[in-house]
Amino acid sequence: MIMADEIRTITESAELRERLTTLEETQRAILNILEDMNEERTRLNETQQALMNILEDVEAERVRAEQARALLEAVNRELECFSYSVSHDLRAPLRAISGFAQAVVEDYTPRLDDEGKRFLGLIQDNAHRMGQLIDDLLTFSRLGRQQLMEMQVDLGTLADAVFQELVAQSPGRKIRFVVHPVPPALGDKAMLRQVLANLLANAIKFTRPQAEAVIEFGYRPVAPLPSRVGESQPGAPGPQGAYYVKDNGVGFDMQYVDKLFGVFQRLHSTAEFEGTGVGLAIVYRIITRHGGRVWADGHVNQGATFYFTLPKG
């Protein structure tokens, strides 16, 4: 009987130790779970704090954006006032200068020698050039605020119509104009007409020394990369298609290509070729507003080619 009691006691002790071991393991598991929950709570707090910081940054950016928008609106209003002032206040004295010069020519020509007549001619020419410069600057300043009216544009037909208008202003010139098949483009028709007018007018002007001017308008599915990429080229262009205006005129030196699309930048003197130096800057602004690129390639006395890209219509 004693041995049976001892065996039972030992068995009960073993079961007790086993239960104690199980209980300890359960307690450790619970502690681990509590620790994990505490860590998760800590991470959750950190995430909440990070989100709060992000929201604060977003709000700060929104405030800055509102301030920038208000400033931009103020600048636009000032530009409108400036444009109005330029359009009215500067034109009045120019008209007076031109009018008085014309009156002198009409009424006092017999009393003037050749030098006096030449001076009057210079006054009239410069007054006319100043008026043209005012017009170009106003056009340039308005382009940044003018809303785009996008539509599908047949650039081939538009280029031919623009050329016919321009060539009528150059009687006696022998000019061959070739329009190659081009795909339609998506853009503001009035603005794209301005682009073609400026590029074709330049081609007509700078081919003047040629016995026969040859001007082409076309499209290249894979346009050549520009020889140099400068301020006139917003980022290196990829292998994409581009429209082009090509001529066989006087061309230009490629080391000055970066100056082509800047305001008042000229590669030829006004004695050689007339102009205000704003036309290509207008082309650049219109094309970049359409999300495109514009660049040029040329050589002295070997002509020039101007490329531009546009969204496909």
C-alpha positions in Angstrom: 0.0 0.0 0.0 2.9 2.4 0.8 4.4 1.8 -2.6 1.1 2.5 -4.3 0.7 5.7 -2.4 4.2 6.8 -3.4 3.6 6.0 -7.0 0.4 8.0 -7.0 2.2 10.9 -5.3 5.0 10.9 -7.9 2.4 10.7 -10.7 0.5 13.6 -9.3 3.7 15.6 -8.8 4.7 15.0 -12.5 1.3 16.1 -13.6 1.6 19.2 -11.5 5.0 20.0 -12.9 3.7 19.5 -16.4 0.7 21.8 -15.7 3.1 24.4 -14.1 5.3 24.2 -17.2 2.3 24.6 -19.5 1.2 27.6 -17.4 4.6 29.2 -17.6 4.7 28.8 -21.3 1.2 30.3 -21.6 2.3 33.2 -19.5 5.4 33.8 -21.6 3.2 33.6 -24.8 0.8 36.1 -23.3 3.7 38.4 -22.3 5.1 38.1 -25.9 1.7 39.0 -27.3 1.4 42.0 -24.9 4.9 43.1 -26.0 4.0 42.8 -29.6 0.8 44.7 -29.0 2.8 47.4 -27.3 5.2 47.6 -30.2 2.3 47.7 -32.6 0.7 50.5 -30.6 4.0 52.4 -30.7 4.3 52.0 -34.4 0.7 53.1 -34.8 1.4 56.2 -32.8 4.5 56.9 -34.9 2.4 56.4 -38.1 -0.3 58.7 -36.9 2.3 61.3 -36.1 3.9 60.9 -39.5 0.5 61.3 -41.1 -0.1 64.4 -39.1 3.2 65.8 -40.2 2.3 65.0 -43.8 -1.0 66.7 -43.5 0.7 69.8 -42.0 3.1 69.8 -44.9 0.3 69.5 -47.4 -1.6 72.4 -45.7 1.6 74.5 -45.8 2.1 73.7 -49.5 -1.6 74.6 -50.2 -1.1 77.9 -48.5 2.1 78.6 -50.5 0.2 77.6 -53.7 -2.6 80.0 -52.9 -0.1 82.7 -52.2 1.7 82.0 -55.5 -1.6 82.0 -57.4 -2.5 85.3 -55.8 0.9 86.7 -56.8 0.6 85.4 -60.3 -2.8 87.0 -60.7 -1.4 90.3 -59.4 1.5 90.0 -61.9 -0.9 89.3 -64.7 -2.9 92.4 -63.8 0.2 94.4 -63.8 1.1 93.0 -67.2 -2.3 93.9 -68.5 -1.8 97.5 -67.3 1.7 97.5 -68.8 0.3 96.2 -72.2 -2.4 98.9 -72.1 0.2 101.6 -71.4 2.5 100.4 -74.1 -0.3 100.1 -76.6 -1.7 103.6 -76.0 0.9 105.8 -74.4 3.8 104.8 -76.7 1.8 104.7 -79.9 0.6 108.3 -79.6 4.1 109.9 -79.8 5.1 107.5 -82.5 2.1 108.5 -84.6 3.0 112.1 -84.0 6.7 111.6 -85.1 5.6 109.7 -88.2 2.9 112.2 -89.0 5.2 115.3 -88.7 7.9 113.6 -90.7 5.4 112.9 -93.5 4.2 116.5 -93.3 7.7 117.7 -93.8 8.2 115.3 -96.7 5.1 116.6 -98.4 5.4 120.3 -97.7 9.1 121.0 -97.5 10.8 118.5 -99.8 11.9 121.1 -102.4 13.7 123.0 -99.6 15.6 120.0 -98.4 18.9 118.7 -99.8 19.6 115.0 -100.2 21.0 114.6 -96.7 17.9 116.2 -95.2 15.7 113.8 -97.2 17.8 110.9 -96.0 17.4 111.9 -92.4 13.6 112.2 -92.8 13.6 108.7 -94.3 15.5 107.4 -91.4 13.0 109.0 -89.0 10.1 107.4 -90.8 11.8 104.0 -91.0 12.7 104.0 -87.3 9.2 105.1 -86.3 7.7 102.3 -88.3 10.2 99.8 -86.8 9.3 101.0 -83.3 5.6 100.5 -84.0 6.3 96.9 -85.3 8.4 96.2 -82.2 5.6 97.4 -79.9 3.2 95.0 -81.8 5.6 92.1 -81.4 6.1 92.7 -77.7 2.4 92.9 -77.1 1.9 89.6 -78.9 4.7 88.0 -77.0 3.4 89.2 -73.6 -0.2 88.0 -74.4 0.8 84.5 -75.4 1.5 83.4 -71.8 -2.1 84.3 -70.7 -4.0 83.5 -73.8 -6.2 80.4 -73.5 -5.5 77.5 -75.9 -8.5 76.6 -78.1 -7.4 73.2 -79.2 -8.7 71.5 -82.3 -7.4 69.3 -85.1 -5.4 71.5 -87.6 -4.4 70.7 -91.1 -1.0 72.3 -91.1 -0.3 71.6 -94.8 -3.3 73.7 -95.9 -2.6 76.3 -93.3 1.0 76.7 -94.4 0.1 77.1 -98.0 -2.5 79.8 -97.2 0.0 81.7 -95.0 2.7 81.5 -97.6 0.3 82.9 -100.3 -0.4 85.9 -98.1 3.3 86.5 -97.4 4.6 86.1 -100.9 2.1 88.7 -102.1 4.1 91.2 -100.1 7.3 90.3 -102.0 6.5 91.0 -105.7 9.2 90.2 -108.2 10.7 87.4 -106.1 11.2 84.0 -107.6 10.2 81.6 -104.8 9.4 77.9 -105.1 7.3 76.7 -102.1 6.9 73.0 -101.6 4.4 71.5 -99.2 5.0 67.8 -98.4 2.3 65.6 -96.9 2.1 66.3 -93.2 -0.1 64.7 -90.5 -2.7 66.8 -88.7 -1.8 68.4 -85.4 -3.7 69.2 -82.2 -3.5 72.8 -81.2 -4.8 76.3 -81.3 -5.2 77.2 -84.9 -4.6 80.9 -84.5 -1.4 80.4 -82.6 -0.1 77.7 -85.0 -0.9 80.1 -87.8 1.4 82.6 -86.1 4.1 80.0 -85.8 4.0 79.3 -89.6 3.7 83.0 -90.4 6.9 83.8 -88.5 8.9 80.8 -89.8 7.8 81.3 -93.4 8.4 85.0 -93.2 11.9 84.4 -92.0 12.5 81.9 -94.8 11.3 84.4 -97.4 13.4 87.2 -95.9 16.6 85.2 -95.5 16.5 83.7 -99.0 16.3 87.2 -100.6 20.0 87.0 -101.9 19.1 83.8 -103.9 18.2 84.0 -107.5 15.6 81.3 -106.8 14.4 80.7 -103.3 13.4 77.2 -102.3 11.3 76.9 -99.2 9.8 73.6 -97.9 7.3 72.6 -95.3 7.1 69.0 -94.3 7.2 66.4 -91.6 9.8 63.9 -90.7 8.6 60.8 -88.7 12.0 60.6 -87.0 13.5 64.1 -86.8 17.3 64.5 -86.5 18.6 65.6 -83.1 19.8 69.1 -82.9 23.6 69.6 -83.2 23.5 71.6 -80.0 21.1 71.7 -77.2 20.9 75.1 -75.4 18.4 77.4 -73.8 16.3 77.2 -76.9 15.8 73.5 -76.4 13.9 72.4 -73.2 15.5 69.0 -72.6 17.1 66.7 -75.1 14.5 65.7 -77.7 13.9 62.0 -78.3 13.6 60.2 -81.6 10.2 61.6 -82.5 8.5 63.1 -85.5 8.7 66.8 -86.2 7.4 69.4 -88.6 10.0 71.5 -90.3 10.4 74.7 -92.4 13.5 74.5 -94.6 15.1 77.1 -96.9 18.2 77.7 -99.1 19.0 81.1 -97.6 21.9 82.6 -95.9 21.7 80.2 -92.9 23.5 80.9 -89.7 26.6 79.8 -87.6 25.6 77.0 -85.3 27.8 78.3 -82.5 25.1 81.0 -82.0 22.1 78.7 -82.2 21.4 79.3 -78.4 20.5 82.9 -79.2 18.0 82.2 -81.9 14.9 81.9 -79.7 15.6 84.7 -77.3 13.9 88.0 -77.3 15.8 90.8 -79.2 18.4 88.2 -80.3 19.5 88.7 -83.9 22.3 86.9 -85.9 22.1 89.5 -88.7 22.2 93.2 -88.6 19.2 95.3 -89.4 21.2 96.8 -92.3 21.2 93.3 -93.9 17.8 92.1 -92.9 14.9 93.9 -91.3 13.1 92.6 -88.2 12.7 93.1 -84.4 14.2 90.0 -83.1 11.0 88.8 -81.4 9.6 86.5 -84.1 11.4 83.3 -83.1 10.8 84.0 -79.4 7.1 84.0 -80.2 7.5 80.7 -82.1 9.3 79.2 -79.1 6.6 80.4 -76.6 3.7 79.0 -78.7 5.3 75.6 -79.3 6.3 75.1 -75.6 2.7 76.1 -74.5 1.5 73.3 -76.7 3.9 70.9 -75.0 6.2 70.7 -77.9 9.9 71.4 -78.7 11.5 73.7 -81.2 15.1 73.7 -82.5 17.1 74.7 -85.6 19.9 73.5 -87.7 21.8 75.6 -90.2 25.1 76.5 -91.9 26.4 79.8 -93.2 25.2 80.3 -96.9 23.7 76.8 -96.9 20.3 77.5 -95.6 18.5 76.7 -92.4 15.9 74.2 -91.1 13.6 74.9 -88.2 11.9 71.9 -86.5 9.0 71.8 -84.1 6.9 69.1 -82.5 3.2 69.1 -81.6 0.7 66.7 -80.2 -0.8 64.5 -82.9 -4.3 65.4 -84.1 
